[in-house]
């Protein structure tokens, strides 16, 4: 990990979780964190919007932060079914994920859309977790770095700093498949991302947290978190239960 960069372990629940089970699992997680004492990382959960209010009560006084999974670029307006970054801030969120591969693929979001959403997150005073990553076809064609480089250029707005921006590398072909790149592959991509950020954001780039996301689980977390320029993880399915998520958090204690 880069020196002096506090890791972030973020759980993206996606469209999963009902109130009773969510409350039970987050209480377990908060209890384990309390028992462990001081942790060496920040811990974030991004549940579906209906769970933010009840979970806000559960995490109060703990070291677990809440975040949104997406937001609209506008602060308000006639956008049925959408939610603004300001609304997420009002609900107690400190972060918002933008540009997740499932949003890009399922909803046709372009990097230009992601850039507008990231600007909205900054406008609301929140931290944007901006996702980039290549598909399996792009990887096979040797286009990984080219694709990620363009996504970084087009998705990150001006004014990104270590305080308001996190970048998450999520190889699309690894999400939910159980597959992961080799340690060398992850190191190469994260080093590339760091260099691109330094070229554009200068002194702000070294402190930006770079997360790895793509079938992160207890069995591979230690190895992945030890890779240079990996400053935490964006965890999917393994974040849904305390039993699966806590071992990943423990890698940073």
Rosetta silent file (secondary structure, phi, psi, omega in degrees, C-alpha in Angstrom):
SEQUENCE: XXXXXXXXXXXXXXXXXXXXXXXXXXXXXXXXXXXXXXXXXXXXXXXXXXXXXXXXXXXXXXXXXXXXXXXXXXXXXXXXXXXXXXXXXXXXXXXXXXXXXXXXXXXXXXXXXXXXXXXXXXXXXXXXXXXXXXXXXXXXXXXXXXXXXXXXXXXXXXXXXXXXXXXXXXXXXXXXXXXXXXXXXXXXXXXXXXXXXXXXXXXXXXXXXXXXXXXXXXXXXXXXXXXXXXXXXXXXXXXXXXXXXXXXXXXXX
SCORE:     score description
SCORE:     0.000 S_00000001
   1 L     0.000  150.172  177.002    0.000    0.000    0.000 S_00000001
   2 L   -64.904  143.385 -177.656    1.055    3.552   -0.595 S_00000001
   3 L   -62.260  142.492  174.405    2.558    5.162    2.496 S_00000001
   4 L    62.528   20.714  175.957    0.284    7.182    4.752 S_00000001
   5 L  -107.876  113.257 -178.979   -2.868    6.188    2.864 S_00000001
   6 L   -74.005  123.335 -177.063   -5.517    4.851    5.239 S_00000001
   7 E   -64.785  156.481  175.426   -7.247    1.884    3.588 S_00000001
   8 E  -126.685  123.520  173.576  -10.974    1.789    2.884 S_00000001
   9 E  -107.125  109.845 -174.123  -12.954   -1.453    2.917 S_00000001
  10 E  -113.064  132.975  177.475  -16.269   -0.718    1.194 S_00000001
  11 E  -105.912  121.442  177.118  -19.206   -3.076    0.889 S_00000001
  12 E  -103.879  106.723 -176.231  -21.543   -2.664   -2.081 S_00000001
  13 L   -77.207  -14.262 -178.290  -24.734   -4.527   -1.310 S_00000001
  14 L    55.163 -143.176 -178.466  -26.218   -3.877   -4.751 S_00000001
  15 L   -94.565   64.122 -178.775  -29.924   -4.880   -4.899 S_00000001
  16 L  -138.492  147.898  173.096  -29.752   -7.158   -1.875 S_00000001
  17 L   110.324  130.536  170.961  -30.974   -7.019    1.704 S_00000001
  18 L  -116.939  160.703 -169.256  -34.196   -6.697    3.667 S_00000001
  19 H   -53.478  -49.952 -174.209  -34.543   -4.766    6.890 S_00000001
  20 H   -61.867  -48.226 -179.150  -34.519   -7.629    9.407 S_00000001
  21 H   -70.219  -35.825  179.892  -31.485   -9.418    8.017 S_00000001
  22 H   -63.965  -45.946  179.187  -29.640   -6.164    7.305 S_00000001
  23 H   -61.140  -42.146 -178.762  -30.032   -4.923   10.861 S_00000001
  24 H   -62.461  -47.008 -175.731  -28.881   -8.269   12.239 S_00000001
  25 H   -70.565  -38.201 -179.767  -25.744   -8.440   10.110 S_00000001
  26 H   -71.437  -34.273  174.119  -24.688   -4.819   10.630 S_00000001
  27 H   -61.974  -40.994  177.557  -25.158   -5.161   14.395 S_00000001
  28 H   -62.303  -44.950 -179.240  -22.859   -8.188   14.272 S_00000001
  29 H   -63.145  -45.415  179.364  -20.282   -6.274   12.257 S_00000001
  30 H   -61.693  -38.329  178.640  -20.412   -3.272   14.582 S_00000001
  31 H   -64.826  -41.760  179.927  -20.025   -5.590   17.561 S_00000001
  32 H   -67.834  -37.733  178.138  -16.963   -7.294   16.114 S_00000001
  33 H   -66.674  -39.440  178.704  -15.382   -3.943   15.280 S_00000001
  34 H   -64.638  -42.493 -179.592  -16.059   -2.688   18.804 S_00000001
  35 H   -65.788  -35.340 -178.760  -14.545   -5.806   20.336 S_00000001
  36 H   -72.859  -20.086 -177.676  -11.470   -5.520   18.108 S_00000001
  37 L    82.587 -146.295 -176.254  -10.876   -1.957   19.222 S_00000001
  38 L   -67.259  131.013  177.430   -9.118    0.455   16.936 S_00000001
  39 L  -104.483  157.218 -178.582   -8.967   -0.660   13.284 S_00000001
  40 L   -93.862   17.919 -179.581   -6.388    0.372   10.729 S_00000001
  41 E  -148.081  165.885  171.080   -8.916    1.142    8.015 S_00000001
  42 E   -91.516  144.430 -178.164  -12.170    2.936    7.285 S_00000001
  43 E  -120.668  131.449 -175.094  -15.229    0.722    6.850 S_00000001
  44 E  -132.655  138.855  172.453  -18.115    1.627    4.542 S_00000001
  45 E  -122.236  133.520  178.154  -21.415   -0.028    3.683 S_00000001
  46 E  -119.224   87.071 -178.619  -23.478    0.969    0.638 S_00000001
  47 L   -86.906  172.253  171.624  -26.904   -0.655    1.047 S_00000001
  48 L   -59.976  152.162 -174.906  -30.013   -0.104   -1.074 S_00000001
  49 H   -52.831  -41.864 -178.578  -31.645    3.274   -0.378 S_00000001
  50 H   -61.292  -18.974 -177.964  -34.595    1.901    1.701 S_00000001
  51 H   -92.220   -7.034 -176.669  -32.117    0.508    4.237 S_00000001
  52 H   -61.847  -45.120 -176.496  -30.205    3.745    4.824 S_00000001
  53 H   -63.019  -51.848 -179.997  -32.588    5.106    7.482 S_00000001
  54 H   -66.096  -34.990 -179.442  -32.722    2.001    9.714 S_00000001
  55 H   -74.073  -25.491  176.771  -28.995    1.314    9.318 S_00000001
  56 H   -60.173  -36.053  178.481  -28.160    4.906   10.172 S_00000001
  57 H   -69.054  -41.592 -176.501  -29.502    4.203   13.642 S_00000001
  58 H   -67.306  -40.514 -174.650  -27.498    0.977   13.977 S_00000001
  59 H   -85.703   -5.712  179.672  -24.140    2.456   12.911 S_00000001
  60 L   -59.091  128.706 -179.583  -24.455    5.585   15.044 S_00000001
  61 L    85.391   -6.669  177.167  -21.499    5.695   17.413 S_00000001
  62 L   -97.200 -176.989  177.241  -19.669    2.960   15.491 S_00000001
  63 L  -104.991   27.528  177.260  -16.868    3.337   12.973 S_00000001
  64 E  -102.245  124.893  177.019  -19.035    2.174   10.074 S_00000001
  65 E   -97.002  158.894  177.677  -19.884    4.786    7.441 S_00000001
  66 E  -113.927  149.633  178.578  -22.806    4.637    5.015 S_00000001
  67 E  -143.978  165.129  176.345  -22.810    5.382    1.314 S_00000001
  68 E   -97.074  158.636 -178.917  -25.065    5.428   -1.728 S_00000001
  69 L   -92.623  -11.999 -177.844  -24.744    3.149   -4.742 S_00000001
  70 L  -175.125  165.406  172.669  -25.534    5.832   -7.321 S_00000001
  71 L  -154.293  166.037  173.788  -26.983    9.316   -7.680 S_00000001
  72 E   -86.994  155.616 -179.738  -28.446   11.666  -10.272 S_00000001
  73 L   -72.690  -25.959 -178.741  -26.345   14.526  -11.559 S_00000001
  74 L   -86.616  156.146  179.163  -28.998   17.106  -10.667 S_00000001
  75 L   -78.534  -25.936  179.578  -29.688   18.326   -7.136 S_00000001
  76 L  -168.375  178.448  176.120  -33.472   18.010   -7.604 S_00000001
  77 L   131.515 -171.930 -176.239  -36.156   18.033  -10.276 S_00000001
  78 L   -84.944   76.205 -178.506  -38.536   15.886  -12.306 S_00000001
  79 L  -131.527   76.204 -174.424  -36.486   12.691  -12.314 S_00000001
  80 L   -55.545  129.801  177.161  -38.828    9.942  -11.191 S_00000001
  81 L    87.402   -8.136 -179.229  -37.097    7.096   -9.389 S_00000001
  82 L   -95.447  169.672  178.622  -33.777    8.910   -9.046 S_00000001
  83 L  -140.290  140.201 -177.676  -32.039   10.254   -5.966 S_00000001
  84 E   -91.226  161.988  176.673  -29.672   13.208   -5.659 S_00000001
  85 H   -63.350  -34.695  178.265  -26.343   13.367   -3.889 S_00000001
  86 H   -64.220  -36.762  177.207  -27.830   15.990   -1.582 S_00000001
  87 H   -66.219  -39.205  178.413  -30.566   13.536   -0.570 S_00000001
  88 H   -66.428  -38.756  175.863  -27.952   10.897    0.184 S_00000001
  89 H   -62.203  -41.594 -179.807  -26.024   13.381    2.303 S_00000001
  90 H   -65.655  -26.949  179.686  -29.236   14.194    4.148 S_00000001
  91 L   -84.356   -0.551  176.964  -29.752   10.457    4.751 S_00000001
  92 L   101.038   11.025 -179.412  -26.379   10.219    6.484 S_00000001
  93 E   -80.489  149.308  174.818  -24.142    9.072    3.643 S_00000001
  94 E  -113.869  -13.677 -177.562  -20.500   10.052    3.408 S_00000001
  95 E  -138.134  159.952  170.712  -19.744    8.408    0.057 S_00000001
  96 E  -141.768  129.134  173.668  -21.441    7.642   -3.259 S_00000001
  97 E   -78.908  132.286  173.879  -20.390    5.004   -5.787 S_00000001
  98 E  -133.687  146.106  177.251  -20.552    6.260   -9.384 S_00000001
  99 L    77.488   18.053  176.733  -19.721    4.520  -12.629 S_00000001
 100 L   -57.152  145.875 -175.387  -20.038    0.964  -11.362 S_00000001
 101 H   -58.145  -30.411  179.300  -19.771   -1.444  -14.279 S_00000001
 102 H   -72.079  -29.639  173.449  -23.335   -2.626  -13.707 S_00000001
 103 H   -72.511  -41.825  179.551  -24.573    0.952  -14.106 S_00000001
 104 H   -63.607  -42.516 -176.439  -22.462    1.397  -17.219 S_00000001
 105 H   -81.025  -48.772 -173.630  -23.675   -1.894  -18.724 S_00000001
 106 H   -77.653  -27.579 -176.422  -27.275   -2.162  -17.491 S_00000001
 107 L  -117.233    6.589  175.334  -28.181    1.529  -17.781 S_00000001
 108 L    65.303   28.069 -178.326  -25.936    2.604  -20.626 S_00000001
 109 L   -73.510  131.182  176.992  -24.054    5.149  -18.546 S_00000001
 110 L   -91.970  168.286  176.338  -21.134    6.759  -20.346 S_00000001
 111 H   -63.241  -28.783  175.496  -17.997    8.131  -18.734 S_00000001
 112 H   -64.485  -41.338  176.383  -19.460   11.571  -19.407 S_00000001
 113 H   -62.846  -42.713 -179.115  -22.484   10.617  -17.289 S_00000001
 114 H   -62.762  -40.797  178.762  -20.184    9.316  -14.577 S_00000001
 115 H   -60.142  -43.685  179.230  -18.218   12.562  -14.605 S_00000001
 116 H   -64.059  -38.513  179.147  -21.423   14.576  -14.110 S_00000001
 117 H   -69.194  -39.401  177.764  -22.432   12.345  -11.207 S_00000001
 118 H   -62.219  -39.979  176.992  -19.007   12.635   -9.595 S_00000001
 119 H   -62.054  -38.148  178.432  -19.287   16.423   -9.814 S_00000001
 120 H   -65.192  -40.257  178.280  -22.672   16.161   -8.102 S_00000001
 121 H   -61.605  -44.985  177.757  -21.172   14.079   -5.301 S_00000001
 122 H   -63.264  -41.060  179.014  -18.485   16.708   -4.764 S_00000001
 123 H   -57.291  -36.311 -178.512  -21.109   19.452   -4.888 S_00000001
 124 L   -83.446    0.676  179.174  -22.945   17.745   -2.024 S_00000001
 125 L    79.247   20.887 -178.921  -19.775   17.568    0.048 S_00000001
 126 L  -107.888  171.021  177.612  -19.469   13.789   -0.228 S_00000001
 127 E   -96.187  130.327  178.063  -16.709   11.461   -1.416 S_00000001
 128 E   -92.931  129.451  170.621  -17.095    9.915   -4.860 S_00000001
 129 E  -100.796  102.675 -173.269  -15.993    6.325   -5.420 S_00000001
 130 E   -97.151  120.854 -174.036  -15.413    6.382   -9.177 S_00000001
 131 E   -96.199  139.642  174.422  -15.257    2.948  -10.796 S_00000001
 132 E  -137.069  157.271  178.418  -13.223    1.953  -13.844 S_00000001
 133 L   166.893  157.680 -175.872  -12.504   -1.410  -15.402 S_00000001
 134 L  -103.867  155.920  174.995  -12.277   -3.486  -18.554 S_00000001
 135 L   -82.783  170.050  177.517  -14.486   -6.263  -19.905 S_00000001
 136 H   -62.302  -39.548  179.955  -13.257   -9.754  -20.622 S_00000001
 137 H   -64.869  -41.164  178.859  -13.236   -9.071  -24.368 S_00000001
 138 H   -66.015  -37.133  177.840  -11.189   -5.911  -23.901 S_00000001
 139 H   -63.957  -44.703 -179.428   -8.748   -7.781  -21.709 S_00000001
 140 H   -63.095  -30.173  179.165   -8.282  -10.524  -24.296 S_00000001
 141 L   -84.199    2.450  179.530   -7.552   -7.872  -26.928 S_00000001
 142 L    73.718   26.124 -174.368   -4.842   -6.365  -24.706 S_00000001
 143 L  -102.031    9.240 -173.225   -6.813   -3.147  -24.232 S_00000001
 144 H   -51.838  -55.998 -175.257   -6.952   -3.083  -20.427 S_00000001
 145 H   -69.202  -34.943  177.152   -4.746   -0.046  -19.841 S_00000001
 146 H   -64.066  -44.280  179.504   -6.094    1.847  -22.827 S_00000001
 147 H   -64.128  -46.676 -178.119   -9.693    1.367  -21.692 S_00000001
 148 H   -66.497  -39.131  178.404   -8.927    2.307  -18.103 S_00000001
 149 H   -60.168  -43.522  178.912   -6.875    5.327  -19.159 S_00000001
 150 H   -67.836  -39.379  177.677   -9.747    6.715  -21.205 S_00000001
 151 H   -62.332  -40.318  178.550  -12.244    6.029  -18.418 S_00000001
 152 H   -63.069  -45.832 -179.239  -10.033    7.906  -15.964 S_00000001
 153 H   -61.658  -43.545 -172.573   -9.712   10.871  -18.311 S_00000001
 154 H   -87.606  -22.313 -173.676  -13.423   11.027  -19.098 S_00000001
 155 H   -95.001  -28.591 -175.810  -14.925   10.044  -15.717 S_00000001
 156 L   -91.982  122.673  179.564  -12.944   12.130  -13.228 S_00000001
 157 L   -79.140  172.428  173.120  -13.905   15.821  -13.058 S_00000001
 158 L   -64.112  155.190  174.984  -11.621   18.710  -12.220 S_00000001
 159 L    85.021   11.414  177.005  -11.002   19.274   -8.542 S_00000001
 160 L   -71.590  134.447  178.122  -10.515   15.666   -7.490 S_00000001
 161 L  -135.428  175.422  176.670   -8.484   15.371   -4.285 S_00000001
 162 L   -67.150  -21.220 -178.418   -7.638   12.711   -1.738 S_00000001
 163 L   -83.776  -26.849 -174.290  -10.424   14.109    0.419 S_00000001
 164 L  -117.847   -0.539 -174.303  -13.262   13.892   -2.100 S_00000001
 165 E  -139.968  134.671  171.355  -12.336   11.075   -4.491 S_00000001
 166 E  -124.163  139.607  176.125  -11.636    7.351   -4.348 S_00000001
 167 E  -110.904  131.656  179.450  -10.924    5.330   -7.502 S_00000001
 168 E  -116.577  123.744  173.724  -12.002    1.698   -7.680 S_00000001
 169 E   -93.099  118.677  179.584  -10.591   -0.707  -10.258 S_00000001
 170 L  -129.749   98.379  175.073  -13.083   -3.444  -10.958 S_00000001
 171 L   -60.284  117.020 -171.623  -12.243   -5.812  -13.799 S_00000001
 172 H   -58.296  -36.188 -176.861  -15.727   -6.422  -15.168 S_00000001
 173 H   -69.838  -13.426 -178.611  -14.952  -10.027  -16.045 S_00000001
 174 H   -97.805  -15.565 -173.454  -14.093  -10.798  -12.392 S_00000001
 175 L   -69.772  118.850  176.409  -17.195   -9.361  -10.719 S_00000001
 176 L    72.869    5.611 -177.405  -19.320  -12.127   -9.245 S_00000001
 177 L   -99.496  -15.611 -174.546  -17.469  -14.827  -11.170 S_00000001
 178 L    86.354   -7.003  178.700  -15.042  -15.945   -8.499 S_00000001
 179 L   -89.035  147.823  174.111  -12.190  -15.100  -10.864 S_00000001
 180 L  -138.666  151.368  174.108   -9.500  -12.566   -9.993 S_00000001
 181 L   -65.847  166.606  173.708   -6.542  -11.159  -11.913 S_00000001
 182 L   -70.528  161.979  177.091   -3.086  -12.237  -10.816 S_00000001
 183 H   -57.717  -39.100  179.152   -1.321  -10.160   -8.197 S_00000001
 184 H   -64.945  -38.232  178.354    1.005   -8.902  -10.932 S_00000001
 185 H   -64.037  -45.372  179.517   -1.968   -7.847  -13.067 S_00000001
 186 H   -62.596  -43.565  179.754   -3.507   -5.913  -10.182 S_00000001
 187 H   -61.003  -41.363 -179.587   -0.175   -4.269   -9.390 S_00000001
 188 H   -63.451  -46.904 -177.617    0.272   -3.202  -13.006 S_00000001
 189 H   -66.732  -43.334 -178.462   -3.187   -1.648  -13.274 S_00000001
 190 H   -67.730  -35.835  175.850   -3.010    0.127   -9.928 S_00000001
 191 H   -65.168  -39.738  177.641    0.438    1.515  -10.702 S_00000001
 192 H   -62.424  -45.091  179.256   -0.915    2.756  -14.037 S_00000001
 193 H   -62.107  -44.943 -179.696   -3.879    4.424  -12.322 S_00000001
 194 H   -59.893  -43.259 -179.407   -1.636    6.082   -9.743 S_00000001
 195 H   -64.191  -40.723  178.541    0.657    7.427  -12.475 S_00000001
 196 H   -64.509  -41.478  179.261   -2.292    8.813  -14.453 S_00000001
 197 H   -65.339  -40.096  179.795   -3.689   10.498  -11.358 S_00000001
 198 H   -64.915  -37.336  179.636   -0.315   12.012  -10.524 S_00000001
 199 H   -64.485  -35.904 -175.268    0.027   13.395  -14.022 S_00000001
 200 H   -93.897  -40.848 -172.734   -3.350   15.122  -13.806 S_00000001
 201 H  -108.465    4.335  172.930   -3.888   15.944  -10.136 S_00000001
 202 H    53.814 -122.900 -173.228   -0.260   16.378   -9.062 S_00000001
 203 H   -65.986  -18.597  179.962    0.192   16.509   -5.285 S_00000001
 204 H   -75.777  -20.875 -169.373   -3.390   15.388   -4.642 S_00000001
 205 L   -73.183  -34.922 -173.544   -2.895   12.036   -6.335 S_00000001
 206 L   -63.514  -30.601 -179.274   -0.548   10.296   -3.922 S_00000001
 207 L   -89.736   -5.262  179.399   -3.114   10.343   -1.124 S_00000001
 208 L   -68.935  134.272  179.361   -6.047    9.154   -3.254 S_00000001
 209 E   -81.801  131.067  177.119   -7.236    5.728   -2.247 S_00000001
 210 E  -111.040  115.840 -178.501   -7.259    3.111   -4.997 S_00000001
 211 E   -98.686  147.329  170.197   -9.562    0.195   -4.282 S_00000001
 212 E  -101.922  134.667  177.830   -9.560   -3.204   -5.918 S_00000001
 213 L  -137.577  127.451 -179.832  -12.977   -4.705   -6.634 S_00000001
 214 L   156.244   86.997 -178.428  -13.711   -8.008   -8.303 S_00000001
 215 L    58.429   44.643  173.945  -14.597  -11.160   -6.324 S_00000001
 216 L   -76.462  132.218  179.714  -12.799  -10.000   -3.183 S_00000001
 217 L  -149.762  174.083 -176.296  -13.260  -12.536   -0.385 S_00000001
 218 H   -57.859  -35.561 -174.473  -11.573  -13.688    2.786 S_00000001
 219 H   -71.534  -20.935 -179.445   -9.435  -16.224    0.938 S_00000001
 220 H  -120.844   -1.250 -174.159   -7.747  -13.658   -1.321 S_00000001
 221 H   -64.131  -43.657 -177.924   -8.027  -10.409    0.664 S_00000001
 222 H   -59.427  -45.960 -178.674   -4.666  -10.644    2.443 S_00000001
 223 H   -64.449  -43.888 -177.927   -2.819  -11.180   -0.830 S_00000001
 224 H   -68.839  -40.533 -177.697   -4.686   -8.403   -2.651 S_00000001
 225 H   -70.255  -14.548  179.339   -4.355   -5.845    0.149 S_00000001
 226 L   -86.475   -7.363 -177.761   -0.579   -6.383    0.165 S_00000001
 227 L   -73.341  138.884  177.983   -0.228   -5.214   -3.451 S_00000001
 228 L   -57.970  138.569  179.280    1.429   -1.828   -3.968 S_00000001
 229 L    69.392   11.036  169.881   -1.069    0.997   -4.610 S_00000001
 230 L   -98.535  111.686 -174.799   -4.001   -1.107   -3.391 S_00000001
 231 L  -110.966   34.983  178.895   -5.520    0.980   -0.616 S_00000001
 232 E   133.569 -168.889 -173.813   -8.532   -1.159    0.170 S_00000001
 233 E  -141.723  148.500  168.929  -11.326   -3.047   -1.525 S_00000001
 234 E  -106.393  107.798 -169.266  -14.760   -2.610   -3.042 S_00000001
 235 E  -104.371  133.827  179.455  -16.492   -5.794   -1.935 S_00000001
 236 L   -94.973 -107.180 -173.959  -19.695   -7.176   -3.431 S_00000001
 237 H   -56.021  -33.159 -178.538  -21.372  -10.381   -2.274 S_00000001
 238 H   -72.152   -5.462  178.747  -18.943  -10.986    0.581 S_00000001
 239 H   -92.625   -2.490 -173.897  -20.098   -7.752    2.248 S_00000001
 240 L   -77.251  -21.670  178.233  -23.655   -8.985    2.815 S_00000001
 241 L  -128.481  148.237  178.511  -22.911  -10.869    6.016 S_00000001
 242 H   -61.809  -35.395 -178.302  -20.674  -10.035    8.947 S_00000001
 243 H   -62.549  -33.971  179.289  -19.202  -13.515    8.778 S_00000001
 244 H   -89.666  -33.572 -173.963  -17.879  -12.956    5.264 S_00000001
 245 H   -81.582  -38.296 -176.336  -17.089   -9.237    5.490 S_00000001
 246 H   -58.217  -42.441  178.299  -15.325   -9.129    8.834 S_00000001
 247 H   -59.868  -31.357  177.685  -12.364  -11.313    7.746 S_00000001
 248 H   -71.282  -43.713  176.760  -11.735   -8.861    4.889 S_00000001
 249 H   -59.199  -40.052 -176.692  -11.875   -5.890    7.258 S_00000001
 250 H   -61.436  -22.248 -179.521   -9.464   -7.737    9.590 S_00000001
 251 L   -64.325  -18.107 -178.571   -6.765   -7.720    6.915 S_00000001
 252 L  -105.931    4.029  179.797   -6.299   -4.016    7.662 S_00000001
 253 L   -79.578    0.000    0.000   -6.289   -4.219   11.460 S_00000001
